[in-house]
Amino acid sequence: MSEACSTSSSPVSPSAALPEGWLAIESLDIEAQGIAHRPDGKVVFVEGALPFEQVSVSVHRRKNNWEAATATAIHRESSQRVRPSCPHFGLHAGACGGCKMQHLHESAQVAIKQRVLEDNLWHLGKVKTETVLRPIQGPAWGYRYRARLSVRYVHKKGEVLIGFHERKSRYVADMQVCHVLPAHVSDLLLPLRALIFEMDARETCPQIELACGDEVTALVLRHLEPLSEDDLARLRAFGQQHGVQWWLQAKGPDTVKLLDEAGPVLSYALPEFGISMPFRPTDFTQVNPYINRVLVSRALRLLDVQDHERVIDWFCGLGNFTLPLATQAAEVLGIEGSEALVARSRQNLAGNQAGRTRALAPTRFEVRNLFEMTAEQLVADGAADKWLVDPPREGAFSLVKALADLHQQPERRGDWRPPVRIVYVSCNPATLARDAGLLVHQAGYRCLDAGVVNMFPHTAHVESMAVFELDSAPVRG
């Protein structure tokens, strides 16, 4: 079961004073399950229950130390409970599994995620941040510009379903609307179902991937068999009617191509920095463009780059942070693990160089296996005044371990020096906490700031950011 974001320290369970069979919910875990203790101390994880509620439950799984249950009645309701906006959310059969927290007030969702971050930092990394950053928040609805929607032709029903999977199930939810998707995409769910139903390939199209840019909405249709000319004509007509751009994917991501060769380019802007970021619909870009703009702005502000400094952007992707950094630093190095991504980053750099009143700083992109970094490779890439680290869920263990090795064995450094400040953007609080422990206890850094980024409202996903500074660096005033 998921680690609780807080647990009761009382030797007597609050449930002991309640009528027999009732439970008092004490806290919430990151899977949005209420946490209670039976009078004998056994932990119970309760779906559908919120902190400070009193509930009756139905147990569906028992272990020696814990039970998993579902709330069947709420006898005292939390003040933070709200009515879910989506008709497909809930614990009922067929409920959509895309969101887990719609029944909890948005501010309470953020507070729980902040607590999860702090608990992970302390329990996994033995790190306490000196300052808790104000959470980065944005629109709670219509924010999801990237999504992977399952497609299923159901013989028994004689219809096509398109959407996320049902809660704890491999079945596709019968979704007619989705409020976390942009409104114009939610409005396409039923027309898309009708389109696929009419196609010859309705049984061999398992997935539609959504990618929205600032001006273009792209849909990537995964098809297991070649599409007929009639099906291609249906896709073109749908695209023209609804203003979407179709891409086709016959096999792996490398096979993705536009249905028609010409078409507008997917892109998003970072207007504060005068940067435009073209991307392909299967590229990794942040799901929430509203939050991404604020995230980039705050990360650079916290990094506090000066115009004489060299910066390295580790796990740079398409240059989401690298190119804005090039508007502030003297020199920028972006490092990524994929030749294809680095090639695309170089294209984005070239595209943003043209027509600027102030040229971007000298910037280059290099390929490294970032999960097998060594102290020697760090030294070879040269010293930088500041680092921006934005790894996938696996974190940046190899990178920070190499940094710790150089701190503990200074004879290996030569003229190389460690960065005075690191901003670490994370999509997994557990690996952030692990890496923070290395930075603080073995690499000579302090954890100045940490806070959550509510990239995925109503879900259990915790995005966060932390700032580390060398102990020898001047204390901020």
N, C-alpha and C positions, 0 to 999 in steps of 0.2 A: 504494500500500500504506500501511498505518497506520504512523505514526511510532513508532519503538521507544522503550520506556521506558528503555532503557540500551543502549549499544553498546560493543563492544570497542575499546579504544584501542591494542591490541597490533599491531605492524606484521606479525606472523606469525599467520596464522589457527590457532586450536587444532585445526582439522580436519586441518592438514597432517601431524600426527603420528599420525593414525589410519589404519587399513586403507583401501585405495582404495574410494571410494564412501560411506564413513561421514562423518557430520557431527557436530560438537560444538556443542550448543545453548548459546549464551552468555547469552541474555536472552529476554524475552517482550514482545510488543507488546500493545496494548490490545485487539486482536481475539483474544487468547489464542493467537497463533501464535508458535512458537519462532523465534528469529533465530540464524542461523549464517552463517559465511563460508566459501566454498570456499578452497582453498589459493591461488588467484589473487586472492582478496579480494572476489569477487562475493558479494553478500548473497543469502541464501536464507531465505524465510519458510516455516515448516514447520507445517502443521496437525497437532495431536495430539502435539506435542513440547513438553517443558518444559526450563527452564534446567538445565544441567549433565548433561543426558542425551546419550548417543551413539546416533545413529539412522541407519538407512538410509531413503531417501526415493524417492518417485516424483514426478517433476516434471510439472506439468500446465500451466505457463505460464512462458514465458521472455521476458525483456526484456534490453536491453543491460546494465543495472546491477543487475538482480535477477531472482530466480526465485521462483515459488510452487510449493510441493510439499506432499505428504502423507507423514507417517511410515508406513513399511511394516513396520519392525522396530525395536524398542528394545533396544539391546545393553547399555546401562547406564541404569538407571532412577533418576529423581530421588527423593530422600527426601520430597519434597512431593507426589508423585503419590498419589492416593487412588482408590478404586473408586467410580465414579459411582453415585449412589443410584437414578437414573432408568433404567429399561430402554430408554427411547427416546433416550437421549443417546449420541453417538458420531460416528464418521466414516463409518459404514456407510450404504448406500443407504436412504433413507427416514428417516434420523435426524432427530429434531426439532431445529429451529434456534432454539428459544427460549432455550437456555442455551449458553454457550461455555466455561465454566470448571469444570464439575463434576468434572473429573479432577484439579483442583488444590486442595490443602488450603485451607480457608476463610481462615485467617490469611494465607497467601501471596497469595490473591486481593486482600485488602485492602492488603497491602504494595505490590503492583504498582500498584494504583489510586493510592496515595499517591505513588509515584514518578512516575506519569503527571502528576499534578497539579503536583508540584514542577518536572518537566521543562517542562511547558507554561508555567508562570509564568516560568521563566528564559528559555527559548528564544524564546517569543512576546512576553513582556512585559518581559523583563530585570528581573524582580522576584524577590527572595528574601525569604521570610517570616522574621520575627525568631523566631517560635516555631511549631513544628509541633504542631497540635492532636492530641490522642488521637482516633483514628477513632471515629466513632459506628457501633456494630454492634448487631445484634439477631438474632432467629431466622433461620437460614439456609434454613428450609423452611416452607412453609405461610404465607408472608408476602404473597403477591401478591393483594391485595384488589381490584385493577382489572386487567382483561385484555380483549383483543379476540380472540375465537376465530373462526377461519374455519370455514365450513360448506360441505361439498361432497358432492353426491350423485354417486357414481361408478357409471356405468351398467355398466361391465365387471365390477365386483365385486358389483353389486347391493346396495350398502350406502352408508350415510352416514358421512362422516368429519367429526369436529369437533376442532379443536385449532389449534396454531400451524403455521406453514409448515415444510416440511422445510428442512434446512440448504442454503442457496444455491439455493433452488428456489421456484417458485410453487405447487407441490403441497402439499396439506394432509397433515401427518404423521398416521399411523395411531396416534393416542394412545388408550390405554386408562386411563392414570393420569397425573397430573402432580403432582409433589411440591412444586413451588413455589406451587401453588394451595392454598388452605385445604382440609383433608381432605374436608370435606363437599361442596365444589365438585368436587374430583377424583372423588369417588364418583358424581357426576352425569354424567360424560362418557359412559359407556355407556348409561344411561337416556335421555340427551338424543339420542344417535344413534338409538335405537329410536323415540323420539317423532317426530323429524323424518322418519324413514323412513316412518312411518305417515301423515304429513300429505299432503293433496292438494298442498300448496305445497312439497314437498320439493326441487324443482328451482329454486325462486325465493326461497330464503332463504339468502343468502350469508354471514351473519355473526350471531354472538351476542356481545353485549358484557356483561361481568360487572362488577358493582359491589356490594361488600359493605360494609354499615354495621356498627355495633356489634350491632344486633339484626335487621337485614333483609338478605337476599340478593336482589338484583335482577338479572334477565336481560332484556336489550333485544334483541328479535328484529328484525333488518332483513329486510323482505319487499318484494320488487319488484312484487308483484301483490296486490290485496286478498285477505284471508284468508276462506275459507269459514266458515260457521257451525260445521261439523263440526271444522275446525281450531281455531277459537276454543274450542270445548268441550274439545278435547284439551289445549290449553294450560292451561285452567282446572283440569282434572283433575290434570295434572302438577304444577301449582303447589300445589294442596291436598295432594297426596300427599307432595311433597318439601319443602314449606315455603319455596317461592321466590315472588317477586313478578315477574310478567311485565309488561314494557313493550313497546310496539310502535313501530317506526320505519318509516314508509312511504317517506320521502325523506330530506331532510337532518336534522341534529340538532334543528332547530326543530320537527320533526313528531313527536318522541318523546312518547308519552302512555301512561298506565297502561292496561292491558287492562281493568280495572274501575275506576270512578271512585274508590271508596273504597279505602284501603289504608294500612298503617303507613308512617311517614315514614323514609326513609333518613337516617341521621345518624351522626356519630362524636363522641366526647367528648374534650376536653382537660381532664381532671379536676384537674390541678395549678392551673388557672386558673378552674375552675368554668364552663367554656365548652362549649356543645353546638353542633355545626355541621351543620344540615340541608343536604342536597345532592340534586341530581337525578343519575340514573345516568350521564348523559353529561357532567356537569360535570367540570372538572379538579379532582381531589383527589389527594393523594399515594397512590401504589400501596401503600406499606407503612405501616400505621397504627402499628406498634410503633416504627419509626424516626421517624415524624413527631412523635410525642409528645416524644421525646428531642430532636429537631431544634428544635422550637419552644422548648423549655425552655433549651437551650444558646444558641440565637440571642439570646434575651432576656437571658440572663445575661451574654453577651459584650457586648451593647449597653449594659448597665448603666444602664438608664433610671431616672432619679430622679423623684420625685413632683411636681416643679415644671417638668419638661421637656416640650417639644412634640416629637412624633415624626411622621415621614412614612413610610408603608409603600408603596413603589413596587411596581407589579405585584401589587396586594393580593389579587386573585382574590376568593374568597368571604369573606375575612377571617381566614384561617388564622393569620396573625401579628397582624393588626390588632386583633382582639378581645382576645387575651391582652395585647397592649400597652396596651389601654384599662384593664386592671386595675392598671397601674403608673404610667402617665404622667399629666401634667396635661391634655394635649390630643393627639389622634391624628387624622391625615389619611390616609385610604387612597385610593390613586389607581390606576385600572385603565382599560383601553382600550375596554371594552365597556359600553354602556348597560345591557344585560341583566344582566351580572355585577354592576354597581354596584347595580342595583335589588335583586338577590338579597342582596348584602352588607348593604344597609340593612334588609332583612327579618331577616337573621340578627342584626344589632345589636339591633333591637327585641325579638326573641325572647329575647335574653340579658340584656336590661335588667330584665325582670320577675323579681321574687322574690329579688333579690340583697340581701345584708345590707350590702354596700358598693357603691354605684352605680358603673358604668363611667364613665371620664373622658369629657368631651365629645368625640364622635367623629363625623366626617362622611366621606362617600365622594364622590369626584368622578371624572369621565370626562376622560381626556386621551389624545391619540395619543402614546404613550410612545416611539415610534420616530421622532418628529419633534419632540422637545423642543428648546427654545431657552433661551438665557440669560434672555431677557425673561420666558418663562413660569415659569422657576424663581423669579425674583424675585416675580412676581405671586402664586405659591402661598405665598409667605411663608417666612421663615427657620424652621428646625427645629434643635433641639439634636442629634438623632440621626436617622439614616436606616436603614431596613431595605429592602434591594433583593433581589427574588426574581424575576428575569426568566425567560422561556422560553429555549430553546436559542440564540436569536439574540443573547442578552445585552442589555446596557443601554448600548450605545455612545452613542446620542444623548443620554441622560441624563448620563452622565459627561463627555461632550464639552462639554455646556452648563456643567457645574460647572467644568471646566478653563478654559473661556472666561472665566468670572467671576473665577477666580483670577488669570489673566494680564491681565485688563483690569478692575482694581478700580473704575475710574470708572463702570462699568456697574451696580455693586451698589447704590448708595445706602445705605440702612440695613440691607440684607440681609446676612446672614453665613452662611458655609458650616457644615454640620454638623460637630461635633467628632469624631464617630465614625460609621462606616458598617459595618454587617454585610451582606455580600453572600452570598446563597445561590444556588448555581449548579448547573445540570444539564449543563453543557458546559465542561470545563476550558479549552478553546481560547478561547472568548469571555470567560470569566472572566479569563484571562491577558491578553487584549487590553485589556479594560477596566481591569485592575489596572495595566497599563503607563501608561495615561492618568492614573489617579488618582495614581500615585507620581511620574511624571516631569513631569506638566503641571498637576496640581491641588493639589499641596502636601501629599500624604498619605504616611504610612508604612504598610507592610503588617505589622501586628503579629502576626497569627495566620493560619494556613490549615491545613485538614485535610479528609479525605474523610469522606463519609457513605455507608455501604454500604447504600443504599436498595434495590439490586437484586442480592442475592447470586447468584453463579454466572453473571452476565452481564457484558458488557464496559462497561456503563453506569457512568459516574463522576459521582457527585453530590458536591458539596464546599461548603465555607464558608470565607470569608475576612473578616478584620477589618482595617479601615483607620482610621487616626487622623490628624488634622491634625498636622503637624510642630510647630506651636506649642502643641499640647495638652500637659498635664503627662504625663511618663513614668510608666507604671504602676509601683507599688512591689511 
